[in-house]
Amino acid sequence: MARKSIAERMADLDHQQQQLQARKEALEAQAKQQARKQRTRTLIQIGGILATCGVTTVEEAQQVQAYAQAHESWWAQWRSTT
């Protein structure tokens, strides 16, 4: 069996490198998709909790946010108890 020429070996390495790059990009895309799904799940859970507290509109949620920002000591105390 004859050995491959240097050019053929380099072409094989280039092909392998392209395959590895494609696999890496696919894994990165998968990781981004999982992160997006987790973020969406978290936001839905937070929205559900706010809804159980009676917050049903974006405006009401913004009012809760404004209150928490305006009363930082209340917010800090509340966070320390959780």
C-alpha positions as a Python dict, from the first residue, in 0.01 Angstrom:
ca = {
    (1, 'M'): (0, 0, 0),
    (2, 'A'): (145, 330, -107),
    (3, 'R'): (168, 617, 135),
    (4, 'K'): (-36, 925, 70),
    (5, 'S'): (144, 1223, -65),
    (6, 'I'): (198, 1526, 153),
    (7, 'A'): (-69, 1717, -41),
    (8, 'E'): (-320, 1435, 16),
    (9, 'R'): (-242, 1423, 387),
    (10, 'M'): (-281, 1800, 412),
    (11, 'A'): (-614, 1777, 228),
    (12, 'D'): (-727, 1507, 471),
    (13, 'L'): (-631, 1725, 766),
    (14, 'D'): (-817, 2022, 616),
    (15, 'H'): (-1124, 1802, 572),
    (16, 'Q'): (-1100, 1679, 932),
    (17, 'Q'): (-1060, 2036, 1052),
    (18, 'Q'): (-1373, 2142, 862),
    (19, 'Q'): (-1566, 1852, 1011),
    (20, 'L'): (-1452, 1941, 1362),
    (21, 'Q'): (-1545, 2306, 1306),
    (22, 'A'): (-1892, 2202, 1189),
    (23, 'R'): (-1935, 1980, 1496),
    (24, 'K'): (-1821, 2263, 1722),
    (25, 'E'): (-2067, 2506, 1563),
    (26, 'A'): (-2348, 2252, 1601),
    (27, 'L'): (-2267, 2209, 1970),
    (28, 'E'): (-2252, 2585, 2023),
    (29, 'A'): (-2592, 2622, 1855),
    (30, 'Q'): (-2730, 2347, 2076),
    (31, 'A'): (-2594, 2518, 2388),
    (32, 'K'): (-2750, 2851, 2282),
    (33, 'Q'): (-3083, 2680, 2219),
    (34, 'Q'): (-3076, 2518, 2564),
    (35, 'A'): (-2993, 2852, 2725),
    (36, 'R'): (-3282, 3022, 2540),
    (37, 'K'): (-3522, 2747, 2647),
    (38, 'Q'): (-3410, 2776, 3009),
    (39, 'R'): (-3445, 3155, 3004),
    (40, 'T'): (-3792, 3125, 2854),
    (41, 'R'): (-3891, 2870, 3118),
    (42, 'T'): (-3762, 3097, 3395),
    (43, 'L'): (-3951, 3398, 3259),
    (44, 'I'): (-4271, 3196, 3234),
    (45, 'Q'): (-4231, 3078, 3593),
    (46, 'I'): (-4170, 3432, 3716),
    (47, 'G'): (-4474, 3553, 3522),
    (48, 'G'): (-4683, 3277, 3679),
    (49, 'I'): (-4575, 3379, 4026),
    (50, 'L'): (-4657, 3743, 3955),
    (51, 'A'): (-4997, 3637, 3819),
    (52, 'T'): (-5075, 3451, 4142),
    (53, 'C'): (-4998, 3776, 4326),
    (54, 'G'): (-5255, 3959, 4116),
    (55, 'V'): (-5020, 4116, 3864),
    (56, 'T'): (-5197, 4062, 3533),
    (57, 'T'): (-5060, 4333, 3302),
    (58, 'V'): (-4722, 4463, 3200),
    (59, 'E'): (-4810, 4800, 3351),
    (60, 'E'): (-4876, 4641, 3690),
    (61, 'A'): (-4546, 4453, 3670),
    (62, 'Q'): (-4372, 4780, 3591),
    (63, 'Q'): (-4536, 4937, 3894),
    (64, 'V'): (-4406, 4654, 4113),
    (65, 'Q'): (-4061, 4706, 3962),
    (66, 'A'): (-4077, 5083, 4021),
    (67, 'Y'): (-4185, 5028, 4381),
    (68, 'A'): (-3898, 4787, 4444),
    (69, 'Q'): (-3652, 5033, 4293),
    (70, 'A'): (-3793, 5328, 4487),
    (71, 'H'): (-3784, 5139, 4817),
    (72, 'E'): (-3442, 4979, 4807),
    (73, 'S'): (-3434, 4914, 5180),
    (74, 'W'): (-3758, 4715, 5152),
    (75, 'W'): (-3615, 4523, 4859),
    (76, 'A'): (-3289, 4449, 5042),
    (77, 'Q'): (-3480, 4333, 5350),
    (78, 'W'): (-3706, 4112, 5142),
    (79, 'R'): (-3411, 3957, 4957),
    (80, 'S'): (-3232, 3884, 5284),
    (81, 'T'): (-3529, 3678, 5403),
    (82, 'T'): (-3539, 3459, 5093),
}
